[in-house]
Amino acid sequence: MLKEGLRTMVFPEGSVTFNLKLNGRRRYSHTLYLLDGGSAMIESPRGSSLEQLRKVANRWRESINRHAREAAEAAKAAGHAPGPEASDVPARLRILGELIPLKTGVAGAPFRTAALKDGAVVTSAAAPDEIKAALKTYYRARLEEEVVKRLAHFRPLVWRPWTAISYGSAKHCWGRCNARGHIRFSLTLLMLRPKEIDYIVAHELAHLRHLNHEPVFWAEVGRLMPDWFEQKTSIERTKLGAPWFMS
């Protein structure tokens, strides 16, 4: 039986290293996530065989290794000289669909959070754990700004008002809405393009009327956002992983 965790597989053409996650809800498909910092994760159905995993890992081997090389080159170009403790700090962050340089240990920059300055996200935090905490705070504040704007836009259109909005660290779910009207968005949402965020917000607001994914639900999504399908397809095609600070 396969176990989750870091794996290295060796093939005649070369080796590949990735994190394995098992998903009991996905019966058939394997999914590759290229994560910030150059790492990769393969999500496989629980019950997959080692031979099945080897086949998909070999198929994605070059993509995974190319992603790691590009991240290392970007870190070098940005002037990072990471030591053992900071080796996983990414050179860039994905925010609103764009890759933004990350500069850490910057004198005079915020410590418990970060700020956007001269086209880069800067923080005075230097240790990886401190950087992660600062980025989590920064992402939450930026995401709240984005969500509040969209809630104001959709408010006149929703079937009934929401009761609460909150933010969390779910890695594999953009948002959730319960029967009480409490909507919770994941911080991963800030990685998406603006129009894609529009769709996720509309999707969760549609759940205020229909707590399912039946045709009437998608009709409600379409009422709120006519071009929703284009954005949904774009998100599924991109297959983003979670931000580095959530690793």
N, C-alpha and C positions, 0 to 999 in steps of 0.2 A: 504494500500500500504506500502511495506517495505521501510524503510529509512536506509541510510548508517550510519555507526558509530559503536561504541563499544556496544556489546550486551552480556548479561548474560542470559542463559537459564537454567531452573531447571527441572530435570527429576527425576523419582523415584530412579534411580541408582546414582544420583549426578548431580552437576551443571557444566557448561562449559562457559568460557568467550572468546570471539573472536571479531575481527573487521569484519564488513560486508561491502563488496564492490559490487555494482551492475554493471553489464556489459550488455549493450544493444546489443553488437555484438554477444554474445554467447547465443544462443536460448535455449539450452536444458541442458547443463552440469553445474554442480557445481564443483568448484575446491578449494582444501585446500592448503594454503601456510603456512608453518611453518617458522617463521621469526626469525632473529637474536634477542637475548635478551629474548627468551622464549615466545614471543607473537605469535598469529596466526591470519590468515585472511581467511575468506570464501568468494570466489567470486561467485555470483549467477546471473542467468539471470534476467534482469530487467523484472518485471511482475511476479516473483515467489511469491507463497503464503507463509504465515507464517507457515502453516502446512508442506510444502515442506522443508522450511528452518529448522524447528524443526527435521525433519527426518534425514537430512544430518548432522546437528549439533550433534544429538545423536549418529549417526553412527561413527563420528570422535571424539566423546567426549574424549575417553580414549587416543587417539593419541595426542590431543591438551593438555590435562592435563599432560601426560607423558613428552611432550616437555617442558612445563613450569617447571616441577619438575627438569628435567635434567639441564635446564639453571640455576635454582636457586642453585643447588648443585655444578655446575661448578663455579659459581660466588663465592660461599663460599670457595671452594677448592683453588681458585686463590687468596684468601685473601681479596676479596672485602667486605667492610662493608658499603654498600651504604646508604646514607641518603635519605630523601624524594626527593631531586632534582636529585640525581644520580641513583635512583633505576632502571632506564631502561637501563643503560649502560651495554652492553653485556660483558661477560668474554672472549669471543672468536669471531673472525671474519672469514668468509669463503673467502679465497683468493686462486685462482687457484685450487679449489676443495678441499682444506685442511682447517681444522679449526685451526687458529693461535691464541694463547693467546694475549689479549689486555691488556696493562698496561698503565694507565693514571696517570697524576701528577708526572711523573718521572723527577727528577731534572737533568738538562743538556740535556734532550731530546728536539727535535724540538717542538715549540709551535703551529705554524700555519700549520704544517703538522705533519707527523709521520715518523718513520724509523723502519726498521727491524733490531733487535738486539738480539742476543742469542736466536733465534727462536721465538721471540715475537715482535708484533708491539707496539712501545712505543711512547708516546707523553707527553710533560709536561703540556698540556691542562688538566684541571680538571673539569670545569663546563660542563654539557651535551652539551650546544650549542657550546662551544668552541671545545669540542671533535668532534662533528659532522662536524664542519668546517674543522678541521685538517684532519679528515679521508677522507672527500670529496676531499681535495687537494691531499692527498696521493694516493687514488684510481685512480684519474685521471692520475697522473704521472706514476704509475705502469701500468695502462692499456695502456697508450700511448706507453710505451716500448714494451709491448706485441704485440700491433697492428702493430707497425712499422716493427717489425721482420717479421710478416706474410705478410705485404704488399710487402716487399722486395722479399719474396719467390714467391708470386703470380704474381708480376709485369710482368714477361715475358709471362705469360699465359693469361692475361686478354684481352678481345676483344677490349676495348678502355680504355684509362687512366681515372682515377677519377679526378675530378676538385678540391675537397676539402675534408678533413677529420676533423671531429669535435667530441666532446664528450658532452653528456648531462645526464640528470637525469631521463629519462623515466623509469618508474617502471615496465611496462608490455610489453616492446618491446626491444629486444636485439639490434636492429639496423634498420636504414632506409636508402634507397638510392632514390634520386629523378631523374627526367629526365635530370637535368643539370649535373648529375654525382657527386653530393655532398652526401657523405656518413657520417652519424652520428651514433656513437655507444653509447650505454648506459653504465654508470659506473657499472651497474649490471653485465656486461660481465666479470668483473674480478673475479666473484665468480665461474665461470665455470672451468672445467678441461682444460688443455692446448689443447687437441685434439678437445674438444667441441668449444673452441674459434676459432680454425682453421676453423671449419665448419661455424660458424657465419660470419667470415670474407669472406670465399668463397661464402657464400649465398648472401651477400650484393654486392660482386664484380660481381656475376652472373647477378644481376639486372642492371648492366651497359649495358647489352645486351638485357635483357628481363625484362620489368617492370611489370611482372605478375607472377603467379605461375602455368602456364600451362606446359605441358610435355616438351616443348622445353627449358623452364627455368630449370627444374630439370636435363635435359640432360647437360646443361651448368654447373650446379653445379657439376655433376658427372665428367665432363671433368676437372674441376679445382681440385676436391677432390674425388677420386673414392670411399672412404669409408664413404662418407657423411651421408648415411642413418643410420649407426650405431651410429654416434654422435648425429644426430637429435633425434633418439629414446631415447638415454641416457638423453638428456636434458629434453625431454617431461616426462620421467619417474621420474626424480628427483623433478620437480615442485618447484624450488627455488623461494622464495620471494625476495623482494628488500633488500639491506643492511640496517642495523639499522640506519645509518646516514641519510638515505633518508626518514625516517619516519616523 
